[in-house]
Amino acid sequence: MAATRTHAQLFNSHGFAVMSAAEEYNMSYEDSVCETFKEVLAECESCGMRKPPILLKCRQLIKVGGHNSMRGDIWRVFLGISETKTRTNFDYKGNVAELGERLNKCGLTESTCDANIRRISALLDGQYLPLSEEDIKWLRNARQIMLDIGMAYIAALLLMHMTNEEDVFWSILTIFDSEKYLARFYDRKLSRMQTCGGIFSLLLKDRQTKLAQHLDSLSIHPLMYITSWFMCLFTTLPCWDTVLTICDLIFLEGYQRLFCGALAILEVCSGMSYT
């Protein structure tokens, strides 16, 4: 008898197929977590993110999980985009209007772009145009930065979880301009990325000595693999729930969590044979 192939009827919030109702999330549990997170976020906005008790509460809730439905709001508060708006002299809406006029003069309308995208891939679901616009808007505000494909991955990640494109723009600006996050990771010399590569090399030798020696014997420098991890915030990796948790922690605490994420990934690999 030929085996029947089961087709997924829906996909969960991480993009994985849900084959039966038993695999769906416990919504009552997620609602409870989200309610708690809302209370903590309100406390964050009123008291600030730097107080240790608040940071501890946020870490505990991230560890618990179940907050995917409000992840966009969580990231907005963690990144402090309201503070970025206050201190940045940039007219977002004015620049959006000007960009639209320039595209129209070139004969590129939103409907034309959408039509071309549908021809390329039905899976893109209209996400490519806003992604391109967000990159262009940000670059106009930070001309000294080199455009890198990793920015597109991060912008796409934000667009997946934030309903407001303007929030995505201010989040991008915060991530790429703040020393707490990825400032100078994308300059022409990749100066900060190289510094992080040296730091990570020392951390790996201290935490995973055997693995570090194995990679050294193969002449594999950490920059050969952590560059894409760090500059794309791990979004090139397939385990999406893990990627989102790492991003939660990075947006909460800063770029230091890049090292924690990379070390954790390599720790999983540490049981492999090095022969």
Phi, psi and omega in degrees: 000134180287138180289136177273136182268127179271128179257138179293137178272337179202173180234145181280183187292346178260002178090004180270147182292137174256110185271339180209162181298334182294340183273351182287158181291153172283100188293327180295323177295315180296320178299319180296316179297317182296322178297318178296319181296323179299319179296318180292320179295322176298322177293321179299315183290331181273325185253346183096158185272352190274352182283127183308318180299323180291317178300319180296316178300316180297317178300316181297319180291323176298318180296323179295320181080189178082018184246022187298326184295337180242022183299324179300317178293322179296313180297322180301318180286316180302317182284341179066046185292337177295323177292322178297317178300318184296319186267357183253128178269081182217125180271094184298307185295321178297319179290326176297315179297316180295319179297319178298319178297318180294320178296320178296321179296329178276359181080016180255101177259166180298322180294323178296314179297318180298319180297317179295321180296319180297326178292324182288310182198129179286347184279345184288333172055039174075013185274341188291318182296309178300326178299313180297318181298317182296320177297317182295316181299317181293318182297329178293336179268347182219073188291339183281353184267140179277135178290131181229146182299334178300329178298322181295321177299316182291318178299319178296319177302314180294319180295331179292335188241350179246130182278338183258117182296329179294322175298324178297316180300311182293330175293317177299315180299317179296314183296315187273344182253343185269136176296338178293334184244250190247024176302136179069007172286335187246018177286173190295335179260359183049043189300312183288328177297319178294320177298316179297326177298318177295318179296315182295325178301317178293319179297318181295319178296328180280318187269323183229069188301314183296316179295319179299318179295320179297314179294322177298321180295336178263006181059039178258105178280146179309326180298341181289339179237328182282343181300311179291324178298310185289315186283346175247007184052043175066009184287354175277354182271150187279336184280086194291325179295324176292318179302315181294322178294318177299317179296321175306312183289323178296314181292332178283313192246342178112184189295341180303332180291345173300317180295317180299316180297315181295318179296322179295318179298315181290332177296323177299326181276353189291344179278354181289158176285139181257014180273000000 
